[in-house]
C-alpha cells in the first residue's frame, strides 16, 4: 500500500526555490508562436531533466511538407520530445504538454507586473509568467512529481510516456497530431491543459476560421460612381451571416453541459459559437476600398459535422452574394481543430475523479462536468487513436488569466497538482 501521508508530507516540504527553478527554466525559453523558432533550445533545456530520471528520450521532427500546411510565419524545425520509461506494466499513460506559448504584450493600460519570461513568486504564493498556466507550469509539476516518486522509491501502476509538443496554440498540424499518427501517443491520455478546480472537462469545441474577401474597384471617393466599394458590398453578406449566427447559437449539445451564461444565470448545454471577428478594408478615406476581408471564427460542438458547417456558411455567403455588387467573392476555410468528446466513465477519467476526491476531499457529486468553448489539439488525438479516455487536468485555475496579462498560478495549487499526479500514478484506488 502506498503511504499517502508520506507523499503529502514530501510534497509539502518541497523547497519553493526548487519549484521556482524548474518553472523558470521552462518559462525563460521564449517559445512564442509565431514564429516559435527556438524549440531546439527548449528541448535541449528540458531533456536532461528526463535523462536524470531514467527516461529514454527521442526527438521527433515533423516533415517540412506538413508544416507548410500551417498558414502562419513559422521558423525553425518543429522538434517534439518523446520521453518514455517502461516499468513492465500492462498499461501506458501519456502525459501531454505543449511547448509553445502565446505572445506577452501589454493591453492598453494593463502591464505585466514582472518580466513575463521569468517565473516570479510574491509573498501571497502567486507565481507570474507567460505559460505558467498554459502550460509549462504543468510540465514542471510532472518533473517534480517524478522526482518525489524516485526519492520515495514509488513504482507507478503504468508505463510512462511524456510528450513535449509543438504548435498547439495555432493548430492545423500541431506536433501531437503527427506523434499520434506515427504511434508515439498511447494509453490513457493525460492532457495537462486543464485547471486544478474540481472540474471534469467532457467536451471541447472545434475551431474553423473562414476568410471572406469581396473584390471591388478602387477609385477617388469624390467620384465613387467610377468604382465598386468592396466594404459596402460586403454588407449583404454580413446580413446573411448574422442570420446564420442566430440559428447556429440556438443549437445545444445533447448531453454535454455548457459554461454558465454569466450575468443571465441561464444554464444551457454546450453550444456552438459563431463570431464575425475581423474585418479589414480601405487605406485612406478619400479612396473607395477595392477589397474587404472578413474573418469568421466558428466553434463546433462534437455533434456537428465539419462539412455541414462549411456548407451552411457557404450557403449564407452565396445568399448575400446575390444582392451584392462585388466583382468577386473569395472564400478560404482553415480548420484549426476538430471538436472532441471525453467519456466521464472511461477508465482514466474515472480514476482522475477518484484522485480529486482523495487529494482534495471533494466528492464526485460536487465535481462539475463542463464542455469548454476553447479548442484543443486533443481533437486530432481522439480522431486518430479512436479514444475518448482523455483527462484534462492542470495546475492553472479559473482566475489564472491564461493568454492574458499577468498570467498566474498558485504555489499551493502546484503542490496539489503534484500530489494528484503521484496519487494517479501510484495509489491503489
DONU-758412 format. One line per field, with one value per residue (C-alpha): residue in three letters; y, z, x. Coordinates in nm, 2 decimals. Layout:
<pts>
resn: ala_...
v: Y_...
w: Z_...
u: X_...
</pts>
This chain:
<pts>
resn: unk_unk_unk_unk_unk_unk_unk_unk_unk_unk_unk_unk_unk_unk_unk_unk_unk_unk_unk_unk_unk_unk_unk_unk_unk_unk_unk_unk_unk_unk_unk_unk_unk_unk_unk_unk_unk_unk_unk_unk_unk_unk_unk_unk_unk_unk_unk_unk_unk_unk_unk_unk_unk_unk_unk_unk_unk_unk_unk_unk_unk_unk_unk_unk_unk_unk_unk_unk_unk_unk_unk_unk_unk_unk_unk_unk_unk_unk_unk_unk_unk_unk_unk_unk_unk_unk_unk_unk_unk_unk_unk_unk_unk_unk_unk_unk_unk_unk_unk_unk_unk_unk_unk_unk_unk_unk_unk_unk_unk_unk_unk_unk_unk_unk_unk_unk_unk_unk_unk_unk_unk_unk_unk_unk_unk_unk_unk_unk_unk_unk_unk_unk_unk_unk_unk_unk_unk_unk_unk_unk_unk_unk_unk_unk_unk_unk_unk_unk_unk_unk_unk_unk_unk_unk_unk_unk_unk_unk_unk_unk_unk_unk_unk_unk_unk_unk_unk_unk_unk_unk_unk_unk_unk_unk_unk_unk_unk_unk_unk_unk_unk_unk_unk_unk_unk_unk_unk_unk_unk_unk_unk_unk_unk_unk_unk_unk_unk_unk_unk_unk_unk_unk_unk_unk_unk_unk_unk_unk_unk_unk_unk_unk_unk_unk_unk_unk_unk_unk_unk_unk_unk_unk_unk_unk_unk_unk_unk_unk_unk_unk_unk_unk_unk_unk_unk_unk_unk_unk_unk_unk_unk_unk_unk_unk_unk_unk_unk_unk_unk_unk_unk_unk_unk_unk_unk_unk_unk_unk_unk_unk_unk_unk_unk_unk_unk_unk_unk_unk_unk_unk_unk_unk_unk_unk_unk_unk_unk_unk_unk_unk_unk_unk_unk_unk_unk_unk_unk_unk_unk_unk_unk_unk_unk_unk_unk_unk_unk_unk_unk_unk_unk_unk_unk_unk_unk_unk_unk_unk_unk_unk_unk_unk_unk_unk_unk_unk_unk_unk_unk_unk_unk_unk_unk_unk_unk_unk_unk_unk_unk_unk_unk_unk_unk_unk_unk_unk_unk_unk_unk_unk_unk_unk_unk_unk_unk_unk_unk_unk_unk_unk_unk_unk_unk_unk_unk_unk_unk_unk_unk_unk_unk_unk_unk_unk_unk_unk_unk_unk_unk_unk_unk_unk_unk_unk_unk_unk_unk_unk_unk_unk_unk_unk_unk_unk_unk_unk_unk_unk_unk_unk_unk_unk_unk_unk_unk_unk_unk_unk_unk_unk_unk_unk_unk_unk_unk_unk_unk_unk_unk_unk_unk_unk_unk_unk_unk_unk_unk_unk_unk_unk_unk_unk_unk_unk_unk_unk_unk_unk_unk
v: 0.00_0.35_0.58_0.89_1.09_1.03_1.16_1.46_1.55_1.52_1.74_2.00_2.01_2.08_2.39_2.68_2.77_2.43_2.46_2.80_2.68_2.42_2.67_2.94_2.70_2.63_2.98_3.16_2.99_3.22_2.97_3.24_3.15_3.27_3.20_2.96_2.94_2.81_2.47_2.34_2.55_2.43_2.06_2.09_2.25_2.00_1.67_1.65_1.65_1.33_1.18_1.22_1.03_0.74_0.81_0.72_1.04_1.06_1.37_1.36_1.63_1.69_1.68_2.02_1.95_1.91_2.24_2.41_2.34_2.59_2.94_3.13_3.27_2.98_2.95_2.66_2.28_2.16_1.93_1.72_1.54_1.19_1.06_0.70_0.48_0.12_-0.02_-0.35_-0.27_-0.37_-0.02_0.32_0.67_0.96_1.30_1.57_1.92_2.18_2.39_2.70_3.00_3.30_3.64_3.85_4.21_4.47_4.55_4.92_5.04_4.70_4.60_4.29_4.33_4.13_4.01_3.76_3.53_3.48_3.29_3.54_3.45_3.70_3.67_3.55_3.25_3.36_3.29_3.50_3.43_3.35_2.99_2.91_2.81_2.73_2.51_2.50_2.50_2.16_2.01_2.14_1.96_1.63_1.67_1.75_1.46_1.21_1.33_1.28_0.93_0.84_0.97_0.77_0.46_0.46_0.24_0.36_0.14_0.25_0.27_0.64_0.84_1.22_1.42_1.79_1.91_2.19_2.44_2.37_2.74_2.76_2.41_2.27_2.04_2.06_1.82_1.59_1.52_1.40_1.20_1.03_0.94_0.79_0.58_0.78_0.85_0.56_0.45_0.69_1.05_1.30_1.64_1.90_2.18_2.20_2.36_2.24_2.33_2.04_2.04_1.74_1.85_1.63_1.82_2.09_2.29_2.25_2.56_2.67_3.01_3.14_3.43_3.60_3.86_4.09_4.23_4.57_4.85_5.14_5.49_5.85_5.90_6.21_6.00_5.68_5.60_5.50_5.22_4.94_4.98_4.64_4.72_4.83_4.52_4.31_4.43_4.20_3.90_4.03_4.04_3.68_3.57_3.74_3.55_3.23_3.32_3.33_2.98_2.83_2.96_2.82_2.47_2.27_1.95_1.66_1.58_1.80_2.07_2.41_2.70_2.92_3.23_3.50_3.78_3.60_3.29_3.08_2.72_2.56_2.26_2.32_2.54_2.63_2.98_3.20_3.52_3.78_3.87_4.07_4.30_4.50_4.74_5.06_5.27_5.63_5.80_5.95_5.62_5.38_5.04_4.78_4.48_4.39_4.09_3.94_3.66_3.43_3.22_2.92_2.69_2.35_2.12_1.74_1.66_1.89_1.77_1.99_1.96_2.06_2.36_2.47_2.42_2.64_2.92_2.89_2.90_3.22_3.38_3.29_3.43_3.76_3.75_3.75_4.10_4.22_4.41_4.28_4.18_3.86_3.69_3.46_3.22_3.03_2.77_2.70_2.40_2.45_2.18_1.91_1.91_1.64_1.45_1.28_0.99_1.06_0.69_0.59_0.42_0.71_0.98_0.77_0.73_1.10_1.17_0.93_1.11_1.45_1.30_1.16_1.45_1.74_1.57_1.67_1.42_1.33_1.48_1.82_1.80_1.99_1.83_2.10_2.14_2.40_2.66_2.66_2.42_2.18_1.95_1.66_1.66_1.52_1.27_1.14_1.11_0.94_0.69_0.64_0.72_0.94_0.84_1.18_1.36_1.74_1.85_2.11_2.35_2.66_2.79_2.97_3.30_3.23_3.46_3.23_3.42_3.75_4.00_3.87_3.50_3.34_3.02_2.95_2.77_2.58_2.46_2.34_2.12_1.99_1.91_1.72_1.52_1.44_1.32_1.09_0.95_0.90_0.70_0.51_0.48_0.19_0.35
w: 0.00_-0.08_0.22_0.11_0.41_0.33_-0.02_0.10_0.35_0.09_-0.15_0.12_0.21_-0.14_-0.13_-0.31_-0.46_-0.62_-0.76_-0.90_-1.05_-1.27_-1.36_-1.45_-1.67_-1.88_-1.89_-1.97_-2.31_-2.53_-2.74_-2.85_-3.15_-3.42_-3.50_-3.22_-3.37_-3.06_-3.00_-3.03_-2.72_-2.52_-2.60_-2.51_-2.18_-2.07_-2.19_-1.91_-1.66_-1.80_-1.86_-1.48_-1.41_-1.63_-1.93_-2.29_-2.50_-2.87_-3.08_-3.35_-3.61_-3.83_-4.21_-4.37_-4.61_-4.31_-4.16_-4.50_-4.43_-4.14_-4.28_-4.02_-4.02_-3.86_-3.83_-3.74_-3.71_-3.53_-3.28_-3.05_-2.75_-2.65_-2.31_-2.22_-1.92_-1.92_-1.57_-1.72_-1.66_-1.88_-1.94_-2.05_-1.97_-2.19_-2.03_-2.29_-2.28_-2.55_-2.56_-2.74_-2.57_-2.70_-2.71_-2.39_-2.49_-2.27_-2.30_-2.31_-1.96_-1.82_-1.80_-1.67_-1.31_-1.38_-1.67_-1.84_-1.93_-1.58_-1.31_-1.03_-0.69_-0.45_-0.08_-0.13_-0.32_-0.66_-0.94_-1.26_-1.61_-1.96_-1.98_-1.60_-1.65_-2.03_-1.99_-1.89_-1.52_-1.55_-1.72_-1.44_-1.20_-1.38_-1.34_-0.97_-0.92_-1.08_-0.86_-0.55_-0.67_-0.72_-0.38_-0.21_-0.43_-0.57_-0.87_-1.09_-1.20_-1.56_-1.80_-1.86_-2.18_-2.16_-2.48_-2.52_-2.84_-3.09_-3.22_-3.01_-3.00_-3.38_-3.45_-3.81_-3.78_-3.42_-3.31_-3.11_-3.43_-3.60_-3.29_-3.28_-3.65_-3.60_-3.29_-3.02_-2.82_-2.63_-2.34_-2.13_-2.25_-1.97_-2.12_-1.87_-2.03_-1.76_-1.42_-1.06_-0.97_-0.93_-1.30_-1.53_-1.89_-2.11_-2.43_-2.62_-2.92_-3.27_-3.45_-3.80_-3.94_-4.26_-4.46_-4.70_-4.94_-5.15_-5.46_-5.59_-5.78_-5.61_-5.72_-5.59_-5.32_-5.49_-5.80_-5.63_-5.93_-6.11_-5.87_-5.66_-5.29_-5.16_-4.80_-4.88_-5.10_-4.80_-4.61_-4.78_-4.69_-4.33_-4.31_-4.41_-4.18_-3.88_-3.96_-3.96_-3.63_-3.46_-3.60_-3.50_-3.15_-3.07_-3.10_-2.80_-2.73_-2.65_-2.32_-2.27_-2.01_-2.10_-1.92_-1.72_-1.90_-1.68_-1.60_-1.70_-1.48_-1.77_-1.79_-2.13_-2.27_-2.47_-2.77_-3.09_-3.14_-3.45_-3.44_-3.70_-3.56_-3.80_-4.09_-4.29_-4.58_-4.71_-4.70_-4.68_-4.65_-5.00_-5.17_-5.23_-5.10_-5.37_-5.13_-4.80_-4.59_-4.32_-4.08_-3.92_-3.62_-3.59_-3.28_-3.33_-3.08_-3.11_-3.26_-3.56_-3.89_-4.03_-4.39_-4.29_-4.10_-4.41_-4.64_-4.43_-4.41_-4.79_-4.84_-4.63_-4.82_-5.16_-5.04_-4.96_-5.28_-5.48_-5.35_-5.36_-5.65_-5.56_-5.87_-5.70_-5.36_-5.25_-4.96_-4.77_-4.49_-4.23_-4.00_-3.69_-3.45_-3.45_-3.16_-2.90_-2.65_-2.34_-2.17_-1.80_-1.74_-1.93_-1.70_-1.69_-1.63_-1.37_-1.19_-1.21_-1.03_-0.75_-0.74_-0.69_-0.43_-0.24_-0.26_-0.24_-0.03_-0.28_-0.35_-0.71_-0.68_-0.63_-0.93_-1.23_-1.58_-1.84_-2.21_-2.29_-2.57_-2.62_-2.87_-2.83_-3.04_-2.84_-3.11_-3.35_-3.10_-3.03_-3.41_-3.49_-3.20_-3.17_-2.79_-2.56_-2.25_-2.23_-1.90_-1.89_-1.57_-1.50_-1.25_-1.36_-1.20_-1.33_-1.24_-1.40_-1.69_-1.94_-2.27_-2.08_-1.90_-1.57_-1.62_-1.28_-1.08_-0.71_-0.52_-0.32_-0.64_-0.76_-0.45_-0.50_-0.86_-0.78_-0.52_-0.78_-1.03_-0.78_-0.65_-1.00_-1.09_-0.78_-0.54_-0.50_-0.56
u: 0.00_0.12_0.15_-0.04_0.06_0.43_0.36_0.18_0.45_0.72_0.54_0.45_0.82_0.94_1.16_0.98_1.32_1.35_1.00_1.07_1.40_1.22_0.95_1.19_1.40_1.09_0.94_1.26_1.29_1.07_0.88_0.64_0.43_0.45_0.73_0.83_1.18_1.36_1.21_1.57_1.67_1.37_1.43_1.79_1.69_1.43_1.58_1.83_1.55_1.41_1.76_1.82_1.50_1.60_1.37_1.46_1.43_1.35_1.34_1.07_1.09_0.78_0.83_0.85_0.56_0.33_0.44_0.37_0.00_0.01_-0.06_0.15_0.50_0.69_1.07_1.29_1.24_0.93_1.11_0.89_1.03_0.91_1.03_0.95_1.01_0.89_0.81_0.70_0.33_0.03_-0.09_0.06_-0.03_0.08_0.13_0.09_0.23_0.28_0.60_0.47_0.31_0.12_0.29_0.30_0.21_0.06_-0.31_-0.39_-0.32_-0.26_0.11_0.29_0.39_0.71_0.91_0.67_0.96_1.08_0.89_0.83_0.68_0.53_0.45_0.09_0.23_0.12_0.36_0.36_0.50_0.38_0.30_0.27_-0.09_-0.09_0.10_0.46_0.37_0.20_0.51_0.72_0.49_0.54_0.92_0.88_0.63_0.87_1.15_0.94_0.84_1.21_1.30_1.02_1.10_0.75_0.67_0.38_0.10_0.16_0.45_0.51_0.52_0.58_0.55_0.65_0.49_0.49_0.24_-0.07_-0.16_-0.21_-0.35_-0.39_-0.09_0.04_0.31_0.09_-0.11_0.20_0.31_-0.03_-0.02_0.33_0.24_0.41_0.09_-0.06_-0.27_-0.46_-0.41_-0.34_-0.37_-0.23_-0.43_-0.69_-0.73_-0.69_-1.05_-1.30_-1.40_-1.42_-1.39_-1.61_-1.60_-1.40_-1.51_-1.37_-1.25_-1.30_-1.18_-1.33_-1.19_-1.43_-1.30_-1.51_-1.34_-1.45_-1.28_-1.10_-1.14_-1.15_-1.41_-1.53_-1.62_-1.74_-1.96_-1.64_-1.57_-1.72_-1.69_-1.58_-1.67_-2.02_-2.07_-1.97_-2.28_-2.54_-2.31_-2.28_-2.66_-2.69_-2.41_-2.58_-2.90_-2.70_-2.54_-2.88_-2.96_-2.63_-2.62_-2.97_-2.83_-2.72_-2.53_-2.74_-2.56_-2.25_-2.31_-2.20_-2.05_-2.30_-2.41_-2.26_-2.50_-2.81_-2.79_-2.91_-2.78_-2.75_-2.57_-2.26_-2.35_-2.17_-2.04_-2.04_-1.83_-1.75_-1.42_-1.20_-1.28_-1.03_-1.08_-0.95_-0.63_-0.75_-1.09_-1.05_-1.01_-1.30_-1.18_-1.11_-1.11_-1.26_-1.17_-1.39_-1.28_-1.54_-1.45_-1.68_-1.67_-1.82_-1.98_-1.90_-2.24_-2.17_-2.02_-1.75_-1.87_-2.22_-2.08_-1.88_-2.18_-2.42_-2.16_-2.11_-2.49_-2.52_-2.24_-2.39_-2.73_-2.57_-2.36_-2.68_-2.76_-2.40_-2.24_-1.90_-1.70_-1.59_-1.62_-1.33_-1.37_-1.10_-1.16_-0.90_-0.99_-0.78_-0.91_-1.18_-1.43_-1.37_-1.58_-1.45_-1.62_-1.66_-1.68_-1.37_-1.11_-0.86_-1.13_-1.29_-0.96_-0.90_-1.23_-1.12_-0.78_-0.95_-1.18_-0.88_-0.64_-0.88_-1.15_-1.42_-1.70_-1.77_-2.12_-1.96_-1.74_-1.87_-1.89_-1.82_-1.79_-1.53_-1.57_-1.20_-1.03_-0.75_-0.53_-0.67_-0.94_-0.68_-0.56_-0.91_-0.98_-0.66_-0.65_-1.02_-1.02_-1.22_-1.03_-0.86_-0.81_-0.79_-0.62_-0.36_-0.21_-0.40_-0.72_-1.02_-0.86_-0.52_-0.58_-0.41_-0.33_-0.38_-0.16_-0.02_-0.08_-0.05_-0.08_-0.06_0.22_-0.05_-0.20_0.14_0.16_-0.19_-0.13_0.19_0.01_-0.27_-0.01_0.16_-0.17_-0.29_0.02_0.09_-0.20_-0.44_-0.78
</pts>
